Amino acid sequence: MGFGPIGLPQILIILLVILLIFGAKRLPEIGASLGKGIRTFKSSVTGEDEVNQAENKNDAPKSRDDGG
């Protein structure tokens, strides 16, 4: 298994260095923020966000004013 000139041992070394630099506690935070950024970018490129906002405005429950 390889990704071009980078093999499995090189990937493991890179992951180990990242673990040593950032620490085990910060890695989940970094992963979560990276995932959120990718989702935001993807939705802005595809225009999903605009469509969802328009649908949410149409589906929002209307407040009734009984007046008394």
DSSP file (Angstrom, degrees, kcal/mol; ACC not computed):
  #  RESIDUE AA STRUCTURE BP1 BP2  ACC     N-H-->O    O-->H-N    N-H-->O    O-->H-N    TCO  KAPPA ALPHA  PHI   PSI    X-CA   Y-CA   Z-CA
    1    1 A M              0   0    0      0, 0.0     7,-0.6     0, 0.0     2,-0.3   0.000 360.0 360.0 360.0 126.2    0.0    0.0    0.0
    2    2 A G  E     -A    7   0A   0      5,-0.2     2,-0.6     6,-0.1     5,-0.2  -0.997 360.0-141.3-152.2 155.8    1.5    3.3   -1.0
    3    3 A F  E >  S-A    6   0A   0      3,-2.9     3,-1.4    -2,-0.3     4,-0.0  -0.695  73.3 -71.4-114.8  75.1    0.6    6.8   -1.9
    4    4 A G  T 3  S-     0   0    0     -2,-0.6    -1,-0.1     1,-0.3     0, 0.0  -0.589 114.8  -9.9  72.5-131.5    3.0    7.5   -4.7
    5    5 A P  T 3  S+     0   0    0      0, 0.0     2,-0.5     0, 0.0    -1,-0.3   0.580 121.4  88.2 -77.5  -7.5    6.5    7.8   -3.3
    6    6 A I  E <   -A    3   0A   0     -3,-1.4    -3,-2.9     4,-0.1     2,-0.1  -0.814  61.9-170.9 -95.6 124.9    5.2    7.9    0.3
    7    7 A G  E  >  -A    2   0A   0     -2,-0.5     4,-1.9    -5,-0.2    -5,-0.2  -0.402  40.1 -87.6-103.9-176.9    4.8    4.5    1.9
    8    8 A L  H  > S+     0   0    0     -7,-0.6     4,-2.4     1,-0.2     5,-0.2   0.890 123.3  53.2 -61.6 -43.6    3.3    3.2    5.1
    9    9 A P  H  > S+     0   0    0      0, 0.0     4,-2.0     0, 0.0    -1,-0.2   0.900 109.7  49.1 -61.9 -37.5    6.5    3.7    7.3
   10   10 A Q  H  > S+     0   0    0      2,-0.2     4,-2.2     1,-0.2    -2,-0.2   0.892 110.3  50.6 -67.4 -38.7    6.8    7.3    6.2
   11   11 A I  H  X S+     0   0    0     -4,-1.9     4,-2.5     2,-0.2    -1,-0.2   0.913 109.8  50.7 -64.4 -42.3    3.1    8.0    7.0
   12   12 A L  H  X S+     0   0    0     -4,-2.4     4,-2.1     1,-0.2    -2,-0.2   0.886 110.0  49.9 -63.1 -38.8    3.5    6.4   10.4
   13   13 A I  H  X S+     0   0    0     -4,-2.0     4,-2.2     2,-0.2    -1,-0.2   0.910 110.7  49.7 -65.7 -41.9    6.6    8.6   11.1
   14   14 A I  H  X S+     0   0    0     -4,-2.2     4,-2.3     1,-0.2    -2,-0.2   0.920 111.5  48.6 -62.3 -44.7    4.6   11.8   10.0
   15   15 A L  H  X S+     0   0    0     -4,-2.5     4,-2.3     1,-0.2    -1,-0.2   0.876 110.4  51.5 -63.6 -37.9    1.7   10.8   12.3
   16   16 A L  H  X S+     0   0    0     -4,-2.1     4,-2.2     2,-0.2    -1,-0.2   0.901 109.7  49.2 -65.4 -41.7    4.1   10.3   15.2
   17   17 A V  H  X S+     0   0    0     -4,-2.2     4,-2.2     2,-0.2    -2,-0.2   0.907 111.1  50.0 -64.5 -41.5    5.7   13.7   14.7
   18   18 A I  H  X S+     0   0    0     -4,-2.3     4,-2.6     1,-0.2     5,-0.5   0.909 110.3  50.8 -62.4 -42.0    2.3   15.3   14.5
   19   19 A L  H  X S+     0   0    0     -4,-2.3     4,-1.9     1,-0.2    -2,-0.2   0.896 111.6  47.6 -62.4 -40.8    1.3   13.6   17.8
   20   20 A L  H  < S+     0   0    0     -4,-2.2    -1,-0.2     2,-0.2    -2,-0.2   0.867 114.7  46.2 -69.2 -35.9    4.5   14.7   19.4
   21   21 A I  H  < S+     0   0    0     -4,-2.2    -2,-0.2    -5,-0.1    -3,-0.2   0.952 126.8  24.0 -72.4 -50.1    4.1   18.3   18.3
   22   22 A F  H  < S-     0   0    0     -4,-2.6     4,-0.4    -5,-0.2    -3,-0.2   0.755 102.3-131.9 -92.5 -25.6    0.4   18.8   19.1
   23   23 A G     X  -     0   0    0     -4,-1.9     4,-0.9    -5,-0.5     3,-0.2   0.019  27.2 -82.5  88.1 159.4   -0.1   16.3   21.9
   24   24 A A  T  4 S+     0   0    0      1,-0.2    -1,-0.1     2,-0.2    -4,-0.1   0.779 123.2  56.1 -72.0 -27.6   -2.9   13.7   22.3
   25   25 A K  T  4 S+     0   0    0      1,-0.2     4,-0.5     2,-0.1    -1,-0.2   0.825 108.3  45.7 -76.8 -30.4   -5.4   16.1   23.8
   26   26 A R  T  > S+     0   0    0     -4,-0.4     4,-2.5    -3,-0.2     5,-0.2   0.682  92.7  79.7 -87.2 -17.8   -5.3   18.7   21.0
   27   27 A L  H  X S+     0   0    0     -4,-0.9     4,-2.6     1,-0.2     5,-0.2   0.906  92.7  48.4 -61.1 -43.2   -5.6   16.2   18.1
   28   28 A P  H  > S+     0   0    0      0, 0.0     4,-2.4     0, 0.0    -1,-0.2   0.896 112.3  50.4 -62.9 -36.2   -9.4   15.7   18.4
   29   29 A E  H  > S+     0   0    0     -4,-0.5     4,-2.4     2,-0.2     5,-0.2   0.917 111.5  47.6 -64.7 -42.6   -9.9   19.4   18.6
   30   30 A I  H  X S+     0   0    0     -4,-2.5     4,-2.3     1,-0.2    -1,-0.2   0.916 112.8  49.0 -64.6 -43.0   -7.8   19.9   15.5
   31   31 A G  H  X S+     0   0    0     -4,-2.6     4,-2.4    -5,-0.2    -2,-0.2   0.897 111.5  49.1 -63.4 -41.1   -9.7   17.2   13.6
   32   32 A A  H  X S+     0   0    0     -4,-2.4     4,-2.4     2,-0.2    -2,-0.2   0.920 113.2  45.9 -66.4 -43.6  -13.0   18.6   14.6
   33   33 A S  H  X S+     0   0    0     -4,-2.4     4,-2.2     2,-0.2    -1,-0.2   0.875 112.6  51.2 -68.2 -35.2  -12.2   22.1   13.5
   34   34 A L  H  X S+     0   0    0     -4,-2.3     4,-2.2    -5,-0.2    -2,-0.2   0.922 111.1  48.0 -65.5 -43.4  -10.7   20.8   10.3
   35   35 A G  H  X S+     0   0    0     -4,-2.4     4,-2.4     2,-0.2    -2,-0.2   0.894 111.2  50.5 -63.1 -40.9  -13.8   18.8    9.5
   36   36 A K  H  X S+     0   0    0     -4,-2.4     4,-2.4     1,-0.2    -1,-0.2   0.902 110.5  50.0 -64.5 -40.5  -16.0   21.8   10.3
   37   37 A G  H  X S+     0   0    0     -4,-2.2     4,-2.5     2,-0.2    -2,-0.2   0.900 110.7  48.9 -64.2 -40.8  -13.9   23.9    7.9
   38   38 A I  H  X S+     0   0    0     -4,-2.2     4,-2.8     2,-0.2    -2,-0.2   0.915 111.6  49.4 -65.6 -42.7  -14.2   21.4    5.1
   39   39 A R  H  X S+     0   0    0     -4,-2.4     4,-2.6     2,-0.2    -2,-0.2   0.911 112.0  48.6 -62.3 -42.0  -18.0   21.1    5.6
   40   40 A T  H  X S+     0   0    0     -4,-2.4     4,-2.1     2,-0.2    -2,-0.2   0.925 113.1  47.3 -63.6 -44.7  -18.3   24.9    5.5
   41   41 A F  H  X S+     0   0    0     -4,-2.5     4,-2.1     2,-0.2    -2,-0.2   0.925 112.7  49.1 -61.9 -44.8  -16.2   25.1    2.4
   42   42 A K  H  X S+     0   0    0     -4,-2.8     4,-2.5     1,-0.2     6,-0.3   0.912 111.8  48.0 -63.1 -43.4  -18.1   22.3    0.6
   43   43 A S  H  X>S+     0   0    0     -4,-2.6     4,-1.4     1,-0.2     6,-0.9   0.852 112.0  49.9 -68.4 -32.6  -21.5   23.8    1.4
   44   44 A S  H  <5S+     0   0    0     -4,-2.1    -1,-0.2    -5,-0.2    -2,-0.2   0.856 112.9  46.7 -73.1 -33.0  -20.3   27.3    0.2
   45   45 A V  H  <5S+     0   0    0     -4,-2.1    -2,-0.2     1,-0.2    -1,-0.2   0.912 118.6  39.7 -73.2 -42.2  -19.0   25.8   -3.0
   46   46 A T  H  <5S-     0   0    0     -4,-2.5    -2,-0.2    -5,-0.2    -1,-0.2   0.684 104.6-126.7 -82.1 -17.4  -22.1   23.7   -3.8
   47   47 A G  T  X5 +     0   0    0     -4,-1.4     4,-1.5    -5,-0.2    -3,-0.2   0.625  67.5 133.2  81.5  13.1  -24.5   26.3   -2.6
   48   48 A E  H  >< +     0   0    0     -5,-0.8     4,-2.8    -6,-0.3     5,-0.2   0.876  65.9  59.3 -62.4 -37.8  -26.3   23.9   -0.2
   49   49 A D  H  > S+     0   0    0     -6,-0.9     4,-2.2     1,-0.2    -1,-0.2   0.895 104.4  48.8 -61.4 -42.1  -26.2   26.5    2.6
   50   50 A E  H  > S+     0   0    0     -7,-0.3     4,-1.9     2,-0.2    -1,-0.2   0.897 112.8  48.1 -65.4 -40.0  -28.2   29.0    0.6
   51   51 A V  H  X S+     0   0    0     -4,-1.5     4,-2.2     2,-0.2    -2,-0.2   0.917 111.8  49.5 -67.0 -43.5  -30.8   26.4   -0.3
   52   52 A N  H  X S+     0   0    0     -4,-2.8     4,-2.4     1,-0.2    -2,-0.2   0.876 109.9  51.1 -64.6 -38.0  -31.1   25.1    3.3
   53   53 A Q  H  X S+     0   0    0     -4,-2.2     4,-1.8    -5,-0.2    -1,-0.2   0.900 110.3  49.2 -66.4 -40.1  -31.6   28.6    4.6
   54   54 A A  H  X S+     0   0    0     -4,-1.9     4,-1.6     2,-0.2    -2,-0.2   0.907 112.6  47.7 -65.3 -41.2  -34.3   29.3    2.1
   55   55 A E  H  X S+     0   0    0     -4,-2.2     4,-2.1     1,-0.2    -2,-0.2   0.893 109.7  53.0 -66.0 -39.7  -36.1   26.1    3.0
   56   56 A N  H  X S+     0   0    0     -4,-2.4     4,-0.8     1,-0.2    -1,-0.2   0.858 106.9  52.5 -65.7 -34.8  -35.8   26.8    6.8
   57   57 A K  H  < S+     0   0    0     -4,-1.8     3,-0.3     1,-0.2    -1,-0.2   0.890 112.3  45.4 -66.8 -38.3  -37.4   30.2    6.3
   58   58 A N  H  < S+     0   0    0     -4,-1.6    -2,-0.2     1,-0.2    -1,-0.2   0.830 116.2  45.5 -73.0 -32.1  -40.3   28.6    4.5
   59   59 A D  H  < S+     0   0    0     -4,-2.1    -1,-0.2    -5,-0.1    -2,-0.2   0.495  83.0 120.1 -90.2  -4.6  -40.7   25.8    7.0
   60   60 A A  S  < S-     0   0    0     -4,-0.8     2,-0.2    -3,-0.3    -3,-0.0  -0.368  72.6-110.4 -64.6 136.0  -40.4   28.0   10.1
   61   61 A P        -     0   0    0      0, 0.0     2,-0.4     0, 0.0    -1,-0.1  -0.452  30.4-128.5 -69.0 137.4  -43.5   27.9   12.3
   62   62 A K        -     0   0    0     -2,-0.2     2,-0.3    -3,-0.1    -3,-0.0  -0.678  18.2-124.3 -87.5 136.6  -45.5   31.1   12.3
   63   63 A S        -     0   0    0     -2,-0.4     2,-0.4     1,-0.0    -1,-0.0  -0.635  22.0-138.5 -82.4 137.5  -46.4   32.6   15.6
   64   64 A R        -     0   0    0     -2,-0.3     2,-0.7     2,-0.0     3,-0.1  -0.768   7.1-155.6 -96.8 140.4  -50.1   33.2   16.1
   65   65 A D        -     0   0    0     -2,-0.4    -2,-0.0     1,-0.1    -1,-0.0  -0.904  11.7-179.7-116.4 102.0  -51.3   36.3   17.7
   66   66 A D        -     0   0    0     -2,-0.7    -1,-0.1     1,-0.1    -2,-0.0   0.697  33.8-136.7 -75.9 -18.3  -54.6   35.8   19.3
   67   67 A G              0   0    0      1,-0.1    -1,-0.1    -3,-0.1    -2,-0.1   0.649 360.0 360.0  76.9  13.6  -54.8   39.3   20.5
   68   68 A G              0   0    0      0, 0.0    -1,-0.1     0, 0.0    -3,-0.0   0.451 360.0 360.0-173.6 360.0  -56.1   38.6   23.9
